[in-house]
Amino acid sequence: MSLTRFAAVFLLGASWAVAAFPTEGRQTPLLAEGDGISDSSTLERRLQHLSWVQFRRVVEAVPKLKASVDAYGPLGWEYVRANYSTYRWRKNIDRLDVAERRQLAELIDQASAAR
């Protein structure tokens, strides 16, 4: 068995193992339900629906999001430009604290209102 075939089988098995476990036992950050920032998937969806210019301004205004793209240099920004509306931003949004999520939500609102 070649190394690439072994890696593909291993990754397939690992993804199945992760999917087999229920999400009920996973811990989620405790945020207020009515503040509009508790659901990272909602923030992700709202962020993905911005135009490229608006998206880039919002990401550059949130230091942790900007750092996650800057880590890959200019090629990182090219990749993001090509895929920002379909890329899974939820992991990066989950890493934000409450104040940063609130800032992100406000920036998205401002960008959406400026359309």
C-alpha positions as CSV (number, residue, x, y, z in Angstrom):
1,M,0.0,0.0,0.0
2,S,1.5,3.3,-1.0
3,L,1.9,6.1,1.5
4,T,-0.6,8.4,-0.2
5,R,-3.3,5.6,-0.2
6,F,-2.5,4.9,3.5
7,A,-2.9,8.6,4.3
8,A,-6.2,8.8,2.5
9,V,-7.6,5.7,4.2
10,F,-6.3,7.0,7.6
11,L,-7.9,10.5,7.1
12,L,-11.2,8.9,5.9
13,G,-11.3,6.7,9.0
14,A,-10.4,9.6,11.3
15,S,-13.2,11.7,9.8
16,W,-15.7,8.9,10.2
17,A,-14.6,8.5,13.9
18,V,-15.2,12.2,14.6
19,A,-18.6,12.1,12.9
20,A,-19.7,9.0,14.7
21,F,-19.6,10.7,18.1
22,P,-22.7,12.8,19.1
23,T,-22.4,16.5,19.5
24,E,-24.5,16.5,22.7
25,G,-21.5,16.1,25.0
26,R,-19.4,18.8,23.4
27,Q,-19.0,22.0,25.3
28,T,-19.9,25.3,23.8
29,P,-19.0,28.7,25.1
30,L,-21.6,30.2,27.4
31,L,-22.9,33.4,25.9
32,A,-26.1,35.2,26.3
33,E,-28.7,33.8,23.9
34,G,-30.3,37.2,23.0
35,D,-27.1,39.1,22.2
36,G,-26.8,37.9,18.6
37,I,-23.2,36.8,18.9
38,S,-23.6,33.5,20.6
39,D,-23.9,31.5,17.4
40,S,-20.7,31.4,15.5
41,S,-22.4,29.8,12.5
42,T,-24.7,32.8,12.2
43,L,-21.7,35.2,12.4
44,E,-19.9,33.0,9.8
45,R,-22.9,33.1,7.4
46,R,-23.3,36.9,7.8
47,L,-19.6,37.4,7.2
48,Q,-19.6,35.2,4.1
49,H,-22.5,37.3,2.6
50,L,-20.4,40.5,2.5
51,S,-18.8,41.8,-0.6
52,W,-15.0,41.2,-0.9
53,V,-14.2,44.8,0.0
54,Q,-16.5,44.8,3.0
55,F,-15.2,41.3,4.1
56,R,-11.6,42.4,4.0
57,R,-12.3,45.6,6.0
58,V,-14.1,43.5,8.7
59,V,-11.4,40.8,8.9
60,E,-8.6,43.4,9.0
61,A,-10.4,45.2,11.9
62,V,-10.5,42.0,14.1
63,P,-6.8,41.2,15.0
64,K,-7.2,37.4,15.5
65,L,-9.0,37.0,12.2
66,K,-6.4,39.2,10.4
67,A,-3.6,37.2,12.0
68,S,-5.0,33.9,10.9
69,V,-4.9,35.1,7.2
70,D,-1.6,37.1,7.6
71,A,0.1,33.9,8.8
72,Y,0.1,32.7,5.2
73,G,1.4,36.0,3.7
74,P,0.1,37.4,0.4
75,L,-0.9,34.0,-0.8
76,G,-3.2,33.7,2.2
77,W,-5.1,36.8,1.1
78,E,-5.3,35.5,-2.5
79,Y,-6.7,32.2,-1.2
80,V,-9.2,34.0,1.0
81,R,-10.3,36.3,-1.8
82,A,-11.0,33.3,-4.0
83,N,-12.8,31.3,-1.3
84,Y,-14.1,33.7,1.5
85,S,-17.7,33.1,0.8
86,T,-17.5,29.3,1.1
87,Y,-14.5,28.9,3.5
88,R,-15.4,27.7,7.0
89,W,-14.7,30.7,9.3
90,R,-16.5,29.1,12.3
91,K,-13.3,27.7,13.9
92,N,-11.7,31.2,13.8
93,I,-14.8,32.8,15.1
94,D,-15.0,30.2,17.9
95,R,-11.5,31.4,19.0
96,L,-12.7,34.9,19.6
97,D,-13.7,36.1,23.1
98,V,-17.0,37.8,23.8
99,A,-15.7,41.3,23.2
100,E,-14.2,40.3,19.9
101,R,-17.3,38.5,18.8
102,R,-19.4,41.6,19.7
103,Q,-16.9,43.8,17.7
104,L,-17.2,41.4,14.8
105,A,-21.0,41.5,14.9
106,E,-21.0,45.3,15.0
107,L,-18.5,45.5,12.1
108,I,-20.7,43.1,10.0
109,D,-23.8,45.2,10.8
110,Q,-22.0,48.4,9.8
111,A,-20.7,46.8,6.6
112,S,-24.1,45.5,5.7
113,A,-25.8,48.8,6.3
114,A,-23.2,50.6,4.1
115,R,-24.3,48.6,1.0
